[in-house]
Amino acid sequence: MARAMIHDNNVAPRFWAKAINTACYIINHVYVKPNTNTTPYEIWKRKTPNLCYFHTFGCMCYIMNDKDHLGKFDARSDEGFFLGYATNSMAYKVYNKCLKRVKKSVNVVFGDRTPTQEFPVAQDDEEPLTLDQEKTENVQEEERKVTQGSAADTRVAPLQIPKITQNQMPPQVNVVGTKWIFKNNIDEDGNVTRNQARLAAQGYSQVEGVDFDETFAPVARLERIHSSTSWHGMSSKHQDVPYGCEKCVSKCTNLKLVKTFVKEMTKEFEMSMVGEIIYFLGLQIKQSDHGIHISQSTYAKSLIQRFGMQISKSARTPMISTTKLSKNTTGQKVDEKLYRAMIGSLLYLTATRPDLCFSVGVCARYQADPRMYHLNDVKRIIKYVKRTIDRGLYYPKQTTQNLAGFCDSDWAGNLDDRRSTSGGCFFLGNNLIAWHSKKQSCVTMSTTEAEYIAMGSCCTQLMWMKQMLYD
């Protein structure tokens, strides 16, 4: 079966493993076991399998592009072909021709079922149907609809949401649509721990000044997480709130106060106590009697695997000290989506890796028109991550509560606009809780002026952190 699936749509032989997995998936859902009149799926799950979502292996498909910032007239999907079904979710395995890699996605439109195949239209040169033929085809069409409806009901019961007609809406009111978002929670080993489903409002359809005046989103900054982690003697506990599929983390120096807090919260909300936190927002947290260690080794491994750098050599440093990048339009162009995906992944890794902050920030300046030598420098950063994959932050409990900051600056380091780059790091006692590397907004005339601007930004950060700790 797998050989026939590969040759039917001229799929490349290197996808033979996907073909075998899909063939096994189909056999378990379709083939009837002898003398039982049931499929292996029915024996294992004790329910009739749903086949309405099956598609032809290797057929043309279009994957929704929800990662890049698209313009008004840019294409909203990427072309690809179908390679199978995901095992831990309702997503499909597809090959994206633009990204040139296999990915999992739910928002896929397939080309193996065209409208002319499902609903044939009579042409002028065809013979007219008789009354008996029309009745027979109508009955078959109704049976097909009922069969598909009953099969779909075996998977997920649709949510009945009342519809509002145009006449029922108030005048001059913009209706904000909604969309179901399905996500799997995974632990540090990559195992699925919980399936999440949330109904999100499509707020991007609102217009500023018409539908709203200002926005506010309570987002936890990394400085807040690092500072609370480094606080003397604090332990972290983890709770789950099932209604919103949200997570709650409580930190306190006294375990009795934590138990009291959880008891009061359970009176108001239906929630469960997960225990000591070990994995939160992609961060791996290991607590001991002497301190707390935070790393992103699992995310770093997936990053290396995502961009195919498993067999590449490692690098000792993220960037050569003599490297000076610039906007050189004579070099070979590279895929902008791939370059931006690498930069975005590395930027998230800087949450626990201050040694990557400067090099990733420099490479991020050339996302608009990347060249081959820009891409080579980004790959060198990933090779360095491969060498230091277990590196992270350690916060010992025996420390002081003194807040201190350090800053520095180069002078005219950017070859394009001759601007300087400021850098700073901030400590709470002996624990590093914040850092930054940013290009200055103006051109300085001397090293003194550049360092003065760096010191001003450092003092601003220190004042904010002082107020945060005071609160």
N, C-alpha and C positions, 0 to 999 in steps of 0.2 A: 504493500500500500504506500509506504513512504517513497519508494522509487517512482511510482506512478504520480504521486503528488508533486514531486520535484520536476518531472518532465512535462507535466500537463501545462504549467504556466511558465516553463523555462526558468525555474528558480536556480540560482547558483548552487553548485554542489556543496559549497562550504556551509550551507544551512541544513546539512543532512540531520544534525542532532535535533533541530527544531521540527523537521518533518517527522522524525521518529516519535518525538514527544506528542505531536499533534495526532499522529496515527493511533498511538496508544490511548489518547484522550477520547478519540472518536470510537474506538473499539469498545472501551468501557461503557460508553453511553448508548451505543447502537446495537452491537452484536448480542444476540440472544444465546444464553448458555443452553446446551442440549439438555433435553428432558426437564427443563424448568420453566421455559417460556418467559424468562426474566433476564435482564441485562446485569452485568456485574455492578453497575451503579445502583440498580434497584436492590440488589442483595446487600450492599454495603450501607446505603442511605435509607433504605426502606421507603422510597418514594419514586414516582415516575420521573425520569429525566426530562428536562426541558431542552428542546432542540431548535427553538426559534432563533437563537443567537448564533447558530453555526454559520460559517462562511467558507468559501473555497480557499484552500491553501494557495498562497502566492498571488491572490487576486489584488487588483489595484485598490488602494484606499487613500484617504486623505485625513491626516492627523491635525487636530486643532493646535495652532501655535499660541500657547498661553504664557510663554516665557519672555519673548522679546517685546520691546516697546515698538509697536507697529504704528505706521502713519494711517491717515484716513483712507487712502486708496491702496494700501499694501494688502497682500494676500493673507487671509486669516488661517490658512492651513498649509501644511507641507505634504508633498506627494510621497507615497511609500507603498509597501505591499505587505500583506498579511502573513504572519509566521506562526500563529498559534494562540493559545489561551493561557492566561496567568493562573497559577495554582492557588494563590492565597487571596485573590481578589477577583472582581468582576471585569478586570481590564483585559485588553487584548495585547498580544505581542506583535509588534509591527516594526518594520525596518524603515527608518526615516532617511530618504535619499538626500535631503539637504544636510542633515547632521551626520550622515553616513555611519549610523549605529543603530542597534536594536534597542527599543524602549518599550515600556508598558504605558498604555493610555486607554482611558474610557471614552474620550471624545473622538471617535473615529467614524467616518462615513465610508462605506464600502461600495465598490463598483461592480460586485458580482451579481447584484440584483438591480437591474435597470427597470425603470417604470414600464417600458414596453414589454418586459418579460412578465411582470406581475399583473398588469392590466392591459391586455392587448386591445388595440383600436382597429376597427374594421376599415379596410381601404376600399377605394371605389371599385377596384377590379375583383374584389372578393364576392363570393356568392352570399346573398342575404340569408340570415338564419330563420329557420322555421319556428313556429310557436313552441313545439316540443323541445327543440334544441335550446331555446331561450330559457324555458323552465328548468331543464336539466342543468344548464350552466349556472343559473341563479342558485339552485339548490347546492351545487358543488361549492360555489363561492361562499354561501352562508356557512356550510360545514367547515370550510377552511378557516373562516373568521372565528368560529366557535372553538375550533381545535387550537388555534394560536392563542386565543384568550385564555382557555383553560390551562394551556402549558405555561403561559406567562404567570398565571396566578400561583403556580407551584413554587415560584422563586421568591418574589417579594410582592406583598399586597400593596397596590398603589394607594397613596394618601389622598383622601377625598377632600379637596380644597374648594370651597364655594367660589364660583366665578362671578366677577362683577362686570356687568355690561357697560357700554359707553354711556347709556342714558342714566345710569345710577351714580356715575362719578360726578363730583362737584366741578363746576366750571373752572378752567385755567389751573388744573391740577395735574402734575406729572406723576404717573404711576410708576413706581420702582418695582422692577421685576425681581424674581428670586431664582435661585439655582441650588440644587442639591449637590453637596460636596462629600465625596466618600474618601476616607483615608484610613490607612492601617497604622496602628501604633506598634513600633518595634523596640526591642530592647537593645542592649549594647552588642549582643551576638547576632543581631539581624533577625530574630524570631518575632513573629507577629503575636503581640500580646492582647490587642483589642481592636475591634473594627469600629470606626467612628463614622457617623452620618450627621451632617448639620445642614440646615437650610440658611443660606447666606443671601443677603440682599445685594442686588447689583447697583451699588451706590454710584458707580461711574456714570450712570445715566442721568444723574442730577447735574444741574448747571449752577455754578457759583453766582450768587447775586439774585437768582430766581428761586431755587429750591432751598438754599441755605446761605448763611452769611459767614460762618466760621465753623471749623471742625476741631475736634479734640479726641485723641486716642490715648488711653492710658497704657503706655508701653514701658516695660522694665528695661532700663538702660544697663549695659554691661558693668558700668562703674558701681551701680547699686548692687548687682549680684556679687561682684568681686569683693566689695567692701563688707557686705554682710557675711560673706563666707570667711573672710579673714578676721572677723570679730572674735575676741578672746572667748574660748570655751563654748561656742555655739554649736548645736547639733541641728540637723535638718531632717524633717519628716515630710512624708508625701501622702496626699489624699486625692481621691478622685471623686468628682461630682458628676453623676451619670446624666443628668438632664441636659446640660450643655456640653457634655463630654469635655469638661475643663479640668485642669489640674490645679491643686492648691499646695503650696509649699510653706510650711511653718518652721520658723527658726527661733530658738530660745535657749538661754543658759540653764533653765530649770525644767526638767522633764515633767514635774508636777503641773507647771503652768501649761505645758503642751497638752497634757491630758485634759485639763480643764477647758482649754480652748476647743479641742476636738469635741468634747461633750456638749458644749454650748452650740457648736456649729451643726452637730447632728440633730439638734432639736429644731433647727430652722430649715436645714437642707438634708436631702437624702444623699449621703456620701459614705464612702468606705475608706478605711485607713489602710494604705498600702504598706507603710513601714518606712524604714530608713531609705532616703533617696539615694539612688545609684545611677540614674540616667534621667537627665532633664534638659529639654531643648537642644538635644544633640550633644550635650556635655556629659562625659563619664565622670562620676564623682565617687571617690573612694575615701571613706572616713575611718580614722583610727583614733587612738587615745592621744596621739602626739600632734595630729594635724589633719588637713584635708588636701587631697590631690585631685586636680581637675585636668582633664585631657580630652582630646577629640580623636583618639587613635582609630576608632571604628569609622568615623567619617573620613579620616585621612586615607584609610585603606580603600573605601568605596570611591574616593576621588581618584586615586591612582588607577583603580580598575576601570573607572568610567572613561578615562581618556587613554586607555591602553598603554600605560607606562609600567606594567608589571615586570617586564624583562629588561627594561632599560637600566643603565648604570646609574648609581647614585652620585650626588654632588656634595662636596664638603661645605659649601657656602651657597646661600640663595642667589647671590649675584656677585660677579667679579667687581672688585673695588674700582677698577679703572674704566668700567663700562659707563658710557654717556649716551643715553638714548635720545633720539630726536625724530621729528616728523620728516622723514626722508621719502619723497614720493617716487624715487627711482627703484626702490626695492620691489621684490615680488609680492603681490597681494596674497592674502590668505583669507580663509572663511571668517567673516566677522562674527557669525553666530558661535562658531567654535571658540574663537578667542574670547568673546564676552562670557561664554559659559565657564571657561577656565578661570577668568578673573573673578567672576561672581562666586565660584566655589572656593577660591583661595581667600577672598575677602571674609567669608564666613569662618574660615579656619583661623583667621587672626584674632578671634575671640579669646583664644587661649595661647596664641603664638605671637608674642610681641616681636620675635626675631624675623617675622615675615612682613611686618607692617610697612617698612620703608620700600622694600623691593616690589611688593604687590602694588603699593600706591603709585610707584613710578610707572610700572607697566600698565596700570589702569588708565593713564592719561592718553593712551593711543588706541582706545577702543573704537573710535570713529573710523579710522583708516589704518588698520594694523598691517604690518609687513612681516616678511619671513623672519627677519632678525628680531623683531618684537616677540614673535611666537617662540623662537628659540630661547629667549630669556625667560619666558613664562614656563617653558618645559624644564628649564634648569631649576626653577623654584620647586616644581613638582618633584624633580629628582632629589632635591634637598629634603623635601618632606618625606620622601621614601626612606632616606637615611636616618631621619630623626622622627620616625612615625609615632613613637611613644612619648615624645617630649610634651610637657604641659606645665602647669603652675602648681606649686606646693605652698600651702599656707599653714605654718606651724602655729600651734595654740599659744606657745610661750612667746609673746611679743608685746610691744607697747602700743599705745593709742595715739602716737604722735604722727601728724599728717605732714608730709614733706613732698616737695616737687623738684624736679630737675629738668632743665631745658637746654637746647643748643640749636644752632642753625649753621647752614653753609652759606656761601655767598655766590649768587648768580649761577647756581648749579644747573638750571634748566637751559639747554642750548637754544631753545626756540624763542622764549620771551625773556630770558635772563632773570627770572625770578628765583628767589631763594626758597629753601625748604626748611620748615621748623619741625623740631621733634621734642617730645617731652615724655617723662614717666613720673608716676606719682605713687608714693608708698604710704601705707598705714602701718607704722612700726617698721617691721622688716618685710612686710608683705606687699608685693606689687599689685595694685588694684586698678590702675588705668595707665594708658599710654596712647600716643598719637604721633603721626607723621603727616604733615600737610604742607602743600605749597602755599606760600604767602600770596596775598591778594594784590600786592603792589611791587614795583621794582625799587630796590634799595640802592643807595649810592655808596654804601660802605658796609664793612662787616659789623661795625658798631650799630648801625641802624637795623641791620637784619637781626642781630641778637636782641636788640631792644624790642622789636616786634614779637619775637619768640617769647621773650619774658612776659610781655603783656598778655599774650594768649595763655601762658602758663598760670599767671596770677588769676586770670578769669576762671580757669578751670579749678584752681585751688579754692577760690571763694565759693563756687557752686558746691564743691564736695564738702566744704566745711559746713555749709548750711544743710546739706543732705544728711550728714552725720548728726548734726544738732537736732534735726527733726526726728 
